[in-house]
Amino acid sequence: MSVHLLMSAGRGPQECSWALAQLAKRLEADARGRSVTVERVETVAGERPGTFRSVLVRISGDEAEAFAASWTGTLCWQAPSPYRTGPGRKNWYVTAQPCSFGAPRTTFAESDVEVVAVRTGGPGGQHRNKASTAVRATHRPSGLVVVVDTERQLTLNRSLAMQLLRRKLEAGDAAAGQETITARWRIHDDLIRGDPARVFRP
C-alpha cells in the first residue's frame, strides 16, 4: 500500500517555503516511529537555500493511508520568521493533500484485441460491398472499438486497425497523465490559511 502526499507552500511568502522544509523533516521523523516509510519523489526549491515550494512524498506500508490522513489538511508552523527582525507574524501555513502521481499506462497486446471481418457500405464499387475486407477491432481491456475499411485486403486493414488502436490508447494515456498533473497543480491554489488541522513548533 502506498499513498502520494503533496505538501505545498502555495503562493505564500518565503517563510512558508521555510516552514514547508521544517514540516517535511517533521513528517519524516514521525514516520520513523510508525510502520511506514517516506520517500521524497519530487521537490521544487524555494527562493532561499534549503527551502521548498513543494514536496511530493510517497508513503508506503500497512498504515500508509492512516498516516497520510493524519498529515492531510492545512498545517501551521508556528515560529518567528528567520528572515525578518522584530515582532511580527509567527504563523506560516502549508497544505498537504493526497494526490495521484504518474497515471498508469495502458499495456497494448494484440492478443487483447478481437478482430472481426465485416462488410461496409459506401463508395468503393462492388468488390467493397460484397467482400468482407473491412475489420472491426475491439480492445477488450478498454472497450475501445475501431473499424477500418480503407484497404481492399483484410490483412492490411487489420494492421491499420492495430496501429489506430495503439495511437488512440496512447492519446488517452497522455490525456489522463495531463489531468493528473493539472489536479496536482490545483492543490497549490487550495491552501486555506487559518484554522489549521495541526500546529507545529520547533
C-alpha positions in Angstrom: 0.0 0.0 0.0 1.4 3.4 -0.9 0.0 7.0 -1.0 1.4 10.1 -2.5 1.1 13.3 -0.4 1.8 16.7 -1.9 3.0 19.3 0.6 2.8 22.9 -0.8 3.6 26.4 0.4 1.0 27.6 -2.1 1.6 31.3 -3.1 2.7 32.3 0.4 5.8 34.3 1.3 9.3 32.8 1.5 8.7 31.9 5.2 6.1 29.4 4.0 8.8 27.6 1.9 11.0 27.6 5.1 8.1 26.2 7.1 7.5 23.5 4.5 11.1 22.3 4.8 10.7 22.1 8.6 7.4 20.2 8.2 8.8 17.7 5.6 11.5 16.8 8.1 9.0 16.5 10.9 6.8 14.2 8.8 9.8 12.0 8.0 10.7 11.9 11.7 7.1 11.0 12.6 7.2 8.1 10.0 10.2 6.5 11.7 8.0 5.8 14.7 5.4 4.1 12.6 5.3 1.1 10.3 5.6 3.3 7.2 8.4 4.6 5.0 8.5 8.0 3.4 10.4 8.8 0.2 10.7 12.2 -1.5 9.6 11.8 -5.1 9.7 15.3 -6.3 10.8 18.7 -4.8 10.5 22.3 -6.0 13.1 24.5 -4.4 12.2 27.8 -2.7 13.9 31.1 -3.1 16.2 30.5 -0.1 18.7 27.6 0.2 17.2 24.6 2.0 13.6 25.7 1.4 10.8 24.2 -0.8 7.8 25.5 -2.6 6.5 21.9 -2.8 7.5 18.4 -1.7 5.8 15.3 -3.1 6.3 12.2 -0.9 5.4 8.6 -1.3 4.2 6.9 1.9 4.4 3.2 1.9 3.4 0.5 4.4 0.4 -1.1 6.1 -0.5 2.2 7.8 0.2 4.4 4.8 -3.4 5.7 4.4 -3.9 6.4 8.1 -0.5 8.1 8.3 -1.2 10.3 5.3 -4.7 11.2 6.7 -3.0 12.4 9.9 -0.9 14.8 7.8 -3.7 15.9 5.5 -5.1 19.5 5.5 -3.7 22.9 6.4 -0.6 22.7 8.6 0.8 25.6 10.6 4.4 26.1 11.5 4.4 28.5 14.4 7.7 30.3 14.8 9.3 33.8 14.3 10.4 34.5 10.7 14.1 33.7 10.2 14.3 36.4 7.6 12.7 39.4 9.3 13.6 41.2 12.5 11.4 42.5 15.2 7.9 41.3 16.3 5.6 40.1 13.6 3.8 37.2 12.1 4.6 33.8 13.5 2.1 31.5 11.8 3.2 30.1 8.4 0.8 27.8 6.5 1.3 24.8 4.3 -1.2 22.5 2.7 -0.8 18.7 2.4 -3.1 16.7 0.2 -3.1 13.2 -1.2 -2.7 13.1 -5.0 -2.2 10.9 -7.9 1.3 10.6 -9.4 2.1 9.0 -12.7 -1.1 7.9 -14.4 -0.9 4.2 -15.3 0.0 3.4 -18.8 -2.2 1.0 -20.9 -0.3 -2.1 -22.0 -1.1 -2.9 -25.6 -1.0 -6.5 -26.7 -2.5 -7.8 -29.9 -3.8 -10.8 -28.0 -6.1 -8.4 -26.2 -7.7 -7.3 -29.5 -10.7 -9.1 -31.0 -10.7 -8.7 -34.8 -13.9 -9.4 -36.8 -14.2 -9.2 -40.6 -17.2 -7.0 -41.6 -18.7 -5.6 -44.7 -19.1 -1.8 -45.1 -21.2 0.2 -47.5 -20.3 3.4 -49.2 -18.2 4.2 -52.3 -15.7 1.6 -53.5 -17.5 -0.5 -56.0 -19.0 -3.9 -56.0 -15.8 -5.5 -54.5 -16.0 -3.4 -51.4 -19.7 -4.1 -50.8 -19.6 -7.8 -51.4 -16.3 -8.9 -49.8 -15.8 -8.8 -46.0 -12.4 -7.0 -46.2 -13.1 -4.4 -43.5 -12.3 -5.2 -39.9 -13.8 -4.2 -36.6 -11.1 -4.3 -33.9 -12.1 -4.2 -30.2 -9.5 -3.7 -27.5 -11.1 -5.8 -24.8 -9.5 -4.3 -21.6 -10.5 -0.8 -22.5 -13.6 -1.4 -24.7 -12.2 0.8 -27.4 -13.5 -0.1 -30.9 -12.3 0.9 -34.4 -13.5 0.0 -37.9 -11.1 0.2 -40.8 -12.1 -0.3 -44.4 -9.6 1.8 -46.3 -7.8 -1.1 -48.0 -9.1 -3.9 -50.1 -7.1 -6.6 -48.3 -8.2 -7.9 -44.9 -4.6 -8.2 -43.6 -3.8 -4.6 -44.4 -7.0 -3.3 -42.7 -6.2 -5.5 -39.7 -2.7 -4.0 -39.5 -4.1 -0.5 -39.8 -6.7 -1.2 -37.1 -3.9 -2.3 -34.7 -2.0 0.9 -35.4 -5.1 3.0 -34.9 -6.0 1.3 -31.6 -2.4 1.8 -30.3 -2.5 5.5 -31.2 -5.9 6.0 -29.5 -4.8 4.3 -26.3 -1.5 6.3 -26.2 -3.5 9.5 -26.7 -5.9 8.5 -23.9 -2.9 7.8 -21.6 -1.4 11.2 -22.4 -4.7 13.0 -21.6 -5.0 11.1 -18.3 -1.4 12.0 -17.4 -2.0 15.7 -18.1 -5.2 15.6 -16.0 -3.2 14.1 -13.1 -0.6 16.9 -13.4 -3.3 19.6 -13.6 -5.0 18.2 -10.5 -1.7 18.4 -8.6 -1.3 22.0 -9.6 -4.7 22.8 -8.2 -3.5 21.8 -4.8 -1.1 24.7 -4.7 -4.0 27.1 -5.0 -6.2 25.4 -2.5 -4.2 26.4 0.6 -6.5 27.8 3.2 -4.7 30.0 5.8 -6.2 29.8 9.3 -8.0 27.0 11.1 -5.1 24.5 10.6 -5.6 20.8 11.1 -2.3 20.6 13.0 0.0 23.2 14.6 3.8 22.5 14.9 6.5 24.3 16.7 10.3 24.0 16.7 
